[in-house]
Amino acid sequence: MKRYRLNPKEPRQLTPAEARRLDDMRIDYSDIPPLGDEFFTKATQAWPPTKQQLTIRLDADVLRWLKTHGRGYQTRINRILRAAMESQGPPRSRSAPVPKKNTRHEAAHRKPA
């Protein structure tokens, strides 16, 4: 059996038989939905978005978990936050007030009913 070591900078040449087989293959596009205007609107947006430097405080165990997965823990944080953001849908308008949660301070000073 012949083994190949792939080098992306120097890809191996296809044999004539491999090239013919690829040329004869038809690509089935039937399962790809048509692209609408929304796709092309988003496609013109710059990617990746610009990064903004900030300082955050994380629980020690959370940071340790992120770092145990190897280099790039800040990128990992960004991906986790982006996935959470995108799963929430469009942001709410700032004009509509967000109901406040009861805080410990308010609960401590509230008289029993």
ZABA-835336 format. One record per atom (N, C-alpha, C, O): residue number from 1; x, z, y; atom name; chain. Coordinates in Angstrom, 2 decimals. Atoms other than C-alpha are relative to their C-alpha. Layout:
# residues N
PT  resi       px       pz       py  name  chain
PT   NUM        X        Z        Y    CA      A
...
# end
This chain:
# residues 113
PT  resi       px       pz       py  name  chain
PT     1     0.84     0.00    -1.17     N      A
PT     1     0.00     0.00     0.00    CA      A
PT     1     0.89     0.00     1.24     C      A
PT     1     1.87     0.75     1.32     O      A
PT     2    -0.77     0.10    -1.23     N      A
PT     2     1.32    -0.93     3.41    CA      A
PT     2    -0.61     0.91     1.04     C      A
PT     2    -1.82     0.87     1.26     O      A
PT     3     0.49    -0.90    -1.04     N      A
PT     3     1.03     1.69     6.13    CA      A
PT     3     0.47    -0.50     1.36     C      A
PT     3     1.57    -1.05     1.50     O      A
PT     4    -0.33     0.42    -1.36     N      A
PT     4     0.97     0.98     9.83    CA      A
PT     4     0.06     1.22     0.90     C      A
PT     4    -0.77     2.12     0.78     O      A
PT     5    -0.05    -1.02    -1.04     N      A
PT     5     2.04     3.25    12.64    CA      A
PT     5    -0.40    -0.71     1.28     C      A
PT     5     0.29    -1.64     1.72     O      A
PT     6     0.53     0.67    -1.17     N      A
PT     6     0.00     2.30    15.69    CA      A
PT     6     0.73     0.44     1.26     C      A
PT     6     0.95     1.63     1.49     O      A
PT     7    -0.60    -0.25    -1.30     N      A
PT     7     1.69     2.02    19.05    CA      A
PT     7    -0.85    -0.75     1.02     C      A
PT     7    -0.82    -1.98     1.05     O      A
PT     8     0.90     0.68    -0.93     N      A
PT     8    -0.83     1.32    21.84    CA      A
PT     8     0.72    -0.91     0.99     C      A
PT     8     0.11    -1.82     1.54     O      A
PT     9    -0.75     0.84    -0.93     N      A
PT     9     1.91    -0.19    24.00    CA      A
PT     9     0.43    -1.31    -0.65     C      A
PT     9     0.69    -2.30     0.04     O      A
PT    10    -0.38     1.21     0.73     N      A
PT    10     2.79    -2.71    21.30    CA      A
PT    10    -0.94    -0.20    -1.19     C      A
PT    10    -0.56     0.05    -2.33     O      A
PT    11     0.94     0.18     1.11     N      A
PT    11    -0.33    -3.54    19.28    CA      A
PT    11     0.48    -1.12    -0.94     C      A
PT    11     1.08    -2.10    -0.49     O      A
PT    12    -0.42     1.01     0.95     N      A
PT    12     0.28    -5.52    16.10    CA      A
PT    12    -0.85    -1.25     0.15     C      A
PT    12    -2.00    -1.18     0.59     O      A
PT    13     0.72     1.27    -0.07     N      A
PT    13    -0.74    -9.16    15.98    CA      A
PT    13    -0.93    -0.12    -1.20     C      A
PT    13    -0.58     0.25    -2.32     O      A
PT    14     0.94     0.24     1.09     N      A
PT    14    -3.81   -10.05    13.94    CA      A
PT    14     0.49    -1.16    -0.84     C      A
PT    14     1.10    -2.11    -0.34     O      A
PT    15    -0.30     1.15     0.87     N      A
PT    15    -3.30   -12.27    10.95    CA      A
PT    15    -1.01    -1.08     0.30     C      A
PT    15    -2.08    -0.78     0.84     O      A
PT    16     0.99     1.06    -0.22     N      A
PT    16    -5.02   -15.67    11.15    CA      A
PT    16    -1.34     0.29    -0.69     C      A
PT    16    -2.39    -0.02    -0.13     O      A
PT    17     1.24    -0.32     0.71     N      A
PT    17    -7.56   -14.48     8.56    CA      A
PT    17    -0.80     1.06     0.76     C      A
PT    17    -2.02     0.95     0.87     O      A
PT    18     0.69    -1.05    -0.78     N      A
PT    18    -8.36   -11.34    10.63    CA      A
PT    18    -0.60    -0.60     1.27     C      A
PT    18    -1.74    -0.26     1.62     O      A
PT    19     0.50     0.62    -1.23     N      A
PT    19    -8.74   -13.42    13.82    CA      A
PT    19    -1.23    -0.85    -0.29     C      A
PT    19    -2.19    -0.82     0.47     O      A
PT    20     1.16     0.83     0.36     N      A
PT    20   -11.11   -15.87    12.07    CA      A
PT    20    -1.21     0.87    -0.31     C      A
PT    20    -2.33     0.57     0.09     O      A
PT    21     1.10    -0.89     0.36     N      A
PT    21   -13.18   -13.01    10.67    CA      A
PT    21    -0.64     0.61     1.26     C      A
PT    21    -1.86     0.72     1.34     O      A
PT    22     0.53    -0.54    -1.24     N      A
PT    22   -13.54   -11.47    14.13    CA      A
PT    22    -0.75    -1.06     0.80     C      A
PT    22    -1.79    -0.77     1.39     O      A
PT    23     0.66     1.08    -0.73     N      A
PT    23   -14.43   -14.83    15.69    CA      A
PT    23    -1.36    -0.33    -0.62     C      A
PT    23    -2.29    -0.70     0.10     O      A
PT    24     1.24     0.35     0.67     N      A
PT    24   -17.15   -15.39    13.08    CA      A
PT    24    -1.06     1.08     0.10     C      A
PT    24    -2.24     0.81    -0.12     O      A
PT    25     0.96    -1.11    -0.07     N      A
PT    25   -18.77   -11.97    13.57    CA      A
PT    25    -0.85    -0.12     1.26     C      A
PT    25    -0.34    -0.40     2.34     O      A
PT    26     0.93    -0.01    -1.13     N      A
PT    26   -21.82   -11.87    15.79    CA      A
PT    26    -0.28     1.46     0.36     C      A
PT    26    -0.45     2.30    -0.52     O      A
PT    27     0.31    -1.35    -0.45     N      A
PT    27   -22.45    -8.76    17.88    CA      A
PT    27    -1.50     0.11     0.18     C      A
PT    27    -2.12    -0.72     0.86     O      A
PT    28     1.44    -0.23    -0.08     N      A
PT    28   -25.98    -7.39    17.54    CA      A
PT    28    -0.28     0.87     1.23     C      A
PT    28     0.06     2.05     1.24     O      A
PT    29     0.32    -0.72    -1.24     N      A
PT    29   -27.19    -6.38    21.02    CA      A
PT    29    -1.45     0.48     0.01     C      A
PT    29    -1.90     1.01     1.03     O      A
PT    30     1.44    -0.28     0.00     N      A
PT    30   -30.83    -5.78    19.95    CA      A
PT    30    -0.32     1.47     0.24     C      A
PT    30    -1.42     1.77     0.72     O      A
PT    31     0.30    -1.42    -0.17     N      A
PT    31   -30.55    -1.97    20.05    CA      A
PT    31     0.43     0.54     1.36     C      A
PT    31     0.31     1.74     1.61     O      A
PT    32    -0.43    -0.42    -1.33     N      A
PT    32   -29.19    -1.86    23.62    CA      A
PT    32    -1.13    -0.28     0.98     C      A
PT    32    -1.55    -1.43     1.12     O      A
PT    33     1.10     0.22    -0.94     N      A
PT    33   -31.92    -1.31    26.23    CA      A
PT    33     0.47    -0.80     1.22     C      A
PT    33     1.66    -0.76     1.56     O      A
PT    34    -0.39     0.74    -1.21     N      A
PT    34   -31.98    -3.56    29.31    CA      A
PT    34     0.41     0.97     1.11     C      A
PT    34    -0.10     2.10     1.17     O      A
PT    35    -0.47    -0.85    -1.10     N      A
PT    35   -30.21    -2.17    32.38    CA      A
PT    35    -0.88    -0.23     1.22     C      A
PT    35    -1.06    -1.36     1.67     O      A
PT    36     0.87     0.09    -1.17     N      A
PT    36   -32.51    -1.39    35.30    CA      A
PT    36     0.76     0.21     1.29     C      A
PT    36     1.98     0.38     1.30     O      A
PT    37    -0.61    -0.19    -1.33     N      A
PT    37   -31.88    -0.99    39.02    CA      A
PT    37     0.67     1.36     0.13     C      A
PT    37     1.69     1.48     0.81     O      A
PT    38    -0.58    -1.35    -0.09     N      A
PT    38   -31.21     2.75    38.60    CA      A
PT    38     1.43     0.01    -0.54     C      A
PT    38     2.31     0.66     0.02     O      A
PT    39    -1.35     0.06     0.58     N      A
PT    39   -28.21     1.99    36.38    CA      A
PT    39     0.99    -0.57     1.01     C      A
PT    39     2.08    -0.02     1.19     O      A
PT    40    -0.93     0.65    -0.91     N      A
PT    40   -26.65    -0.32    38.95    CA      A
PT    40     0.18     0.80     1.28     C      A
PT    40     1.24     0.72     1.91     O      A
PT    41    -0.15    -0.88    -1.15     N      A
PT    41   -27.32     2.14    41.78    CA      A
PT    41     1.04     1.07    -0.32     C      A
PT    41     1.93     1.34     0.49     O      A
PT    42    -0.96    -1.03     0.40     N      A
PT    42   -25.44     4.83    39.89    CA      A
PT    42     1.39    -0.60    -0.25     C      A
PT    42     2.40     0.05    -0.01     O      A
PT    43    -1.27     0.64     0.34     N      A
PT    43   -22.75     2.36    38.82    CA      A
PT    43     0.88    -0.22     1.23     C      A
PT    43     2.10    -0.35     1.10     O      A
PT    44    -0.79     0.22    -1.21     N      A
PT    44   -21.67     1.88    42.44    CA      A
PT    44     0.58     1.29     0.55     C      A
PT    44     1.40     1.26     1.46     O      A
PT    45    -0.51    -1.27    -0.48     N      A
PT    45   -21.00     5.58    42.92    CA      A
PT    45     1.43     0.20    -0.50     C      A
PT    45     1.78    -0.21    -1.61     O      A
PT    46    -1.40    -0.26     0.36     N      A
PT    46   -17.37     6.68    42.88    CA      A
PT    46     0.05     1.00    -1.15     C      A
PT    46    -0.69     1.98    -1.18     O      A
PT    47    -0.19    -0.93     1.12     N      A
PT    47   -16.24     8.33    39.67    CA      A
PT    47     1.46     0.12    -0.30     C      A
PT    47     2.13    -0.91    -0.31     O      A
PT    48     0.67    -1.29    -0.02     N      A
PT    48   -14.90    10.85    39.16    CA      A
PT    48    -0.23     0.47     1.42     C      A
PT    48     0.46     0.05     2.34     O      A
PT    49     0.23    -0.52    -1.35     N      A
PT    49   -16.36    12.72    42.11    CA      A
PT    49     1.23     0.76     0.48     C      A
PT    49     2.03     1.24    -0.33     O      A
PT    50    -1.15    -0.74    -0.53     N      A
PT    50   -13.85    14.33    44.40    CA      A
PT    50    -0.10     1.46    -0.42     C      A
PT    50    -1.19     2.02    -0.52     O      A
PT    51    -0.06    -1.41     0.41     N      A
PT    51   -12.76    17.78    43.34    CA      A
PT    51     0.18     0.86     1.24     C      A
PT    51     0.77     0.44     2.24     O      A
PT    52    -0.17    -0.95    -1.08     N      A
PT    52   -12.93    20.80    45.59    CA      A
PT    52     0.61     1.26    -0.59     C      A
PT    52     0.13     1.78    -1.60     O      A
PT    53    -0.68    -1.19     0.50     N      A
PT    53   -10.59    23.73    45.11    CA      A
PT    53    -0.78     1.24     0.40     C      A
PT    53    -1.25     1.35     1.53     O      A
PT    54     0.66    -1.26    -0.29     N      A
PT    54   -12.16    27.16    44.86    CA      A
PT    54     0.56     1.08    -0.90     C      A
PT    54     1.28     0.80    -1.86     O      A
PT    55    -0.41    -1.13     0.82     N      A
PT    55   -11.53    30.59    43.45    CA      A
PT    55    -1.25     0.62    -0.59     C      A
PT    55    -2.21     0.91     0.14     O      A
PT    56     1.13    -0.65     0.65     N      A
PT    56   -13.92    32.05    40.90    CA      A
PT    56     0.51     1.16    -0.84     C      A
PT    56     1.68     1.19    -1.24     O      A
PT    57    -0.35    -1.12     0.86     N      A
PT    57   -13.93    35.28    38.95    CA      A
PT    57    -0.77    -0.16    -1.31     C      A
PT    57    -1.99    -0.30    -1.31     O      A
PT    58     0.60     0.13     1.33     N      A
PT    58   -14.57    35.00    35.22    CA      A
PT    58     0.27     1.26    -0.79     C      A
PT    58     1.27     1.94    -0.57     O      A
PT    59    -0.26    -1.11     0.91     N      A
PT    59   -14.92    37.68    32.60    CA      A
PT    59     1.25    -0.32    -0.80     C      A
PT    59     1.48    -1.48    -1.16     O      A
PT    60    -1.27     0.20     0.69     N      A
PT    60   -11.60    38.18    30.84    CA      A
PT    60    -0.19    -0.68    -1.35     C      A
PT    60     0.61    -1.54    -1.72     O      A
PT    61     0.21     0.60     1.31     N      A
PT    61   -13.04    37.29    27.43    CA      A
PT    61    -0.41    -1.47     0.10     C      A
PT    61    -0.07    -2.27    -0.77     O      A
PT    62     0.39     1.40    -0.20     N      A
PT    62   -14.57    34.07    28.77    CA      A
PT    62     1.23    -0.84     0.30     C      A
PT    62     1.40    -1.91    -0.27     O      A
PT    63    -1.23     0.73    -0.33     N      A
PT    63   -11.26    32.99    30.31    CA      A
PT    63     0.92    -0.12    -1.22     C      A
PT    63     1.52    -1.17    -1.44     O      A
PT    64    -0.84     0.04     1.21     N      A
PT    64    -9.40    33.90    27.11    CA      A
PT    64    -0.54    -1.05    -0.97     C      A
PT    64     0.23    -1.81    -1.56     O      A
PT    65     0.61     1.00     0.89     N      A
PT    65   -11.89    31.79    25.08    CA      A
PT    65     0.30    -1.40     0.48     C      A
PT    65     0.63    -2.27    -0.32     O      A
PT    66    -0.29     1.33    -0.55     N      A
PT    66   -11.43    28.82    27.41    CA      A
PT    66     1.45    -0.39    -0.23     C      A
PT    66     1.74    -1.54    -0.57     O      A
PT    67    -1.43     0.30     0.16     N      A
PT    67    -7.64    29.07    27.19    CA      A
PT    67     0.41    -0.15    -1.45     C      A
PT    67     1.41    -0.80    -1.74     O      A
PT    68    -0.38     0.12     1.41     N      A
PT    68    -7.61    29.40    23.39    CA      A
PT    68    -0.20    -1.41    -0.53     C      A
PT    68     0.33    -1.75    -1.58     O      A
PT    69     0.22     1.38     0.42     N      A
PT    69    -8.79    25.79    23.16    CA      A
PT    69     1.09    -0.94     0.49     C      A
PT    69     0.95    -2.15     0.39     O      A
PT    70    -1.12     0.84    -0.42     N      A
PT    70    -5.50    24.57    24.61    CA      A
PT    70     0.00    -0.28     1.49     C      A
PT    70    -0.77     0.29     2.26     O      A
PT    71    -0.15     0.35    -1.41     N      A
PT    71    -4.47    23.02    27.88    CA      A
PT    71    -1.29    -0.59     0.56     C      A
PT    71    -2.12    -1.10    -0.19     O      A
PT    72     1.14     0.62    -0.65     N      A
PT    72    -7.05    21.88    30.41    CA      A
PT    72    -1.22     0.90     0.11     C      A
PT    72    -2.35     0.40     0.10     O      A
PT    73     1.16    -0.88    -0.05     N      A
PT    73    -9.23    24.97    30.66    CA      A
PT    73    -0.82    -0.19     1.27     C      A
PT    73    -2.04     0.01     1.25     O      A
PT    74     0.77     0.23    -1.22     N      A
PT    74   -10.19    24.16    34.27    CA      A
PT    74    -0.88    -1.25    -0.14     C      A
PT    74    -2.01    -1.26     0.33     O      A
PT    75     0.79     1.19     0.28     N      A
PT    75   -11.34    20.69    33.21    CA      A
PT    75    -1.15     0.36    -0.93     C      A
PT    75    -2.27    -0.13    -0.77     O      A
PT    76     1.03    -0.44     0.93     N      A
PT    76   -13.25    22.35    30.37    CA      A
PT    76    -1.11     0.74     0.75     C      A
PT    76    -2.29     0.52     0.48     O      A
PT    77     0.99    -0.71    -0.81     N      A
PT    77   -14.99    24.67    32.87    CA      A
PT    77    -0.86    -1.01     0.75     C      A
PT    77    -2.08    -0.90     0.78     O      A
PT    78     0.73     1.00    -0.76     N      A
PT    78   -15.93    21.66    34.98    CA      A
PT    78    -0.98    -0.76    -0.90     C      A
PT    78    -2.12    -1.02    -0.50     O      A
PT    79     0.88     0.74     0.91     N      A
PT    79   -17.37    19.80    31.97    CA      A
PT    79    -1.18     0.84    -0.44     C      A
PT    79    -2.31     0.35    -0.53     O      A
PT    80     1.09    -0.90     0.39     N      A
PT    80   -19.40    22.82    30.87    CA      A
PT    80    -1.01     0.12     1.13     C      A
PT    80    -2.22     0.04     0.91     O      A
PT    81     0.89    -0.13    -1.15     N      A
PT    81   -20.80    23.25    34.38    CA      A
PT    81    -0.75    -1.31     0.27     C      A
PT    81    -1.92    -1.28     0.63     O      A
PT    82     0.66     1.30    -0.22     N      A
PT    82   -21.53    19.50    34.72    CA      A
PT    82    -1.12    -0.20    -1.03     C      A
PT    82    -2.21    -0.65    -0.68     O      A
PT    83     1.03     0.15     1.04     N      A
PT    83   -23.42    19.49    31.39    CA      A
PT    83    -1.20     0.89     0.32     C      A
PT    83    -2.35     0.47     0.15     O      A
PT    84     1.10    -0.89    -0.37     N      A
PT    84   -25.47    22.49    32.55    CA      A
PT    84    -0.76    -0.56     1.19     C      A
PT    84    -2.00    -0.54     1.20     O      A
PT    85     0.63     0.56    -1.19     N      A
PT    85   -26.14    20.86    35.93    CA      A
PT    85    -0.87    -1.21    -0.36     C      A
PT    85    -2.01    -1.30     0.09     O      A
PT    86     0.73     1.22     0.34     N      A
PT    86   -27.21    17.52    34.42    CA      A
PT    86    -1.19     0.27    -0.90     C      A
PT    86    -2.14    -0.51    -0.92     O      A
PT    87     1.13    -0.33     0.87     N      A
PT    87   -29.51    19.22    31.90    CA      A
PT    87    -1.16     0.60     0.80     C      A
PT    87    -2.27     0.69     0.28     O      A
PT    88     1.03    -0.66    -0.81     N      A
PT    88   -31.45    20.90    34.75    CA      A
PT    88    -0.90    -0.98     0.73     C      A
PT    88    -1.96    -0.57     1.21     O      A
PT    89     0.81     0.94    -0.75     N      A
PT    89   -32.80    17.72    36.34    CA      A
PT    89     0.36     0.03     1.47     C      A
PT    89     1.34     0.66     1.86     O      A
PT    90    -0.33     0.07    -1.42     N      A
PT    90   -32.92    17.00    40.07    CA      A
PT    90    -0.11     1.37     0.67     C      A
PT    90    -0.94     2.20     0.28     O      A
PT    91     0.06    -1.30    -0.69     N      A
PT    91   -32.24    19.91    42.44    CA      A
PT    91    -1.30     0.15     0.79     C      A
PT    91    -1.88    -0.84     1.24     O      A
PT    92     1.20    -0.27    -0.79     N      A
PT    92   -35.17    21.59    44.17    CA      A
PT    92     0.31    -0.12     1.47     C      A
PT    92     1.46     0.03     1.90     O      A
PT    93    -0.16     0.08    -1.44     N      A
PT    93   -35.73    21.13    47.86    CA      A
PT    93     0.35     1.38     0.55     C      A
PT    93    -0.17     2.39     0.07     O      A
PT    94    -0.37    -1.29    -0.60     N      A
PT    94   -34.15    23.84    50.00    CA      A
PT    94    -1.10     0.54     0.90     C      A
PT    94    -1.08     1.72     1.26     O      A
PT    95     1.06    -0.47    -0.88     N      A
PT    95   -37.28    24.01    52.14    CA      A
PT    95    -0.96     0.92    -0.73     C      A
PT    95    -1.59     1.78    -0.10     O      A
PT    96     0.86    -0.88     0.78     N      A
PT    96   -39.23    25.67    49.31    CA      A
PT    96     0.77     1.26    -0.35     C      A
PT    96     1.81     1.18    -0.99     O      A
PT    97    -0.74    -1.22     0.30     N      A
PT    97   -38.23    29.34    49.08    CA      A
PT    97     0.01     0.29    -1.49     C      A
PT    97    -0.99     0.11    -2.19     O      A
PT    98    -0.15    -0.37     1.40     N      A
PT    98   -36.92    30.46    45.72    CA      A
PT    98    -0.41     1.46    -0.12     C      A
PT    98     0.08     2.29     0.65     O      A
PT    99     0.42    -1.40     0.13     N      A
PT    99   -38.65    33.65    44.52    CA      A
PT    99     1.19     0.89    -0.34     C      A
PT    99     2.02     0.54    -1.18     O      A
PT   100    -1.11    -0.92     0.24     N      A
PT   100   -36.28    36.61    44.62    CA      A
PT   100    -0.30     0.86    -1.22     C      A
PT   100    -1.44     1.23    -1.49     O      A
PT   101     0.12    -0.90     1.13     N      A
PT   101   -35.66    38.66    41.53    CA      A
PT   101     0.07     1.43     0.52     C      A
PT   101     0.68     1.70     1.55     O      A
PT   102    -0.12    -1.40    -0.38     N      A
PT   102   -36.10    42.40    41.70    CA      A
PT   102     1.42     0.46    -0.25     C      A
PT   102     1.97     0.26    -1.34     O      A
PT   103    -1.35    -0.50     0.16     N      A
PT   103   -32.76    43.98    42.27    CA      A
PT   103    -0.06     1.47    -0.39     C      A
PT   103    -1.11     2.11    -0.27     O      A
PT   104    -0.04    -1.42     0.36     N      A
PT   104   -31.68    47.41    41.05    CA      A
PT   104    -0.31     0.86     1.21     C      A
PT   104    -0.96     1.90     1.11     O      A
PT   105     0.19    -0.78    -1.21     N      A
PT   105   -31.69    48.60    44.64    CA      A
PT   105    -1.49     0.11     0.32     C      A
PT   105    -1.98     1.20     0.63     O      A
PT   106     1.42     0.00    -0.28     N      A
PT   106   -35.34    47.59    45.17    CA      A
PT   106    -0.76     0.83    -1.02     C      A
PT   106    -1.67     1.57    -0.65     O      A
PT   107     0.69    -0.73     1.06     N      A
PT   107   -36.42    49.06    41.83    CA      A
PT   107     0.22     1.50     0.15     C      A
PT   107    -0.68     2.29    -0.16     O      A
PT   108    -0.31    -1.42    -0.15     N      A
PT   108   -34.74    52.39    42.60    CA      A
PT   108    -0.80     0.62     1.14     C      A
PT   108    -1.12     1.81     1.10     O      A
PT   109     0.68    -0.53    -1.17     N      A
PT   109   -36.56    52.73    45.94    CA      A
PT   109    -1.51    -0.23    -0.03     C      A
PT   109    -2.21     0.18     0.89     O      A
PT   110     1.43     0.29     0.10     N      A
PT   110   -40.00    51.56    44.77    CA      A
PT   110    -0.71     1.25    -0.50     C      A
PT   110    -0.22     1.94    -1.39     O      A
PT   111     0.78    -1.16     0.43     N      A
PT   111   -42.65    54.25    44.42    CA      A
PT   111    -0.82    -0.40    -1.22     C      A
PT   111    -1.34    -1.51    -1.28     O      A
PT   112     0.82     0.32     1.18     N      A
PT   112   -44.42    54.43    41.04    CA      A
PT   112    -1.45    -0.16     0.39     C      A
PT   112    -1.94     0.51     1.30     O      A
PT   113     1.42     0.28    -0.32     N      A
PT   113   -47.99    53.09    41.06    CA      A
PT   113    -0.91     1.01    -0.60     C      A
PT   113    -2.13     0.92    -0.42     O      A
# end
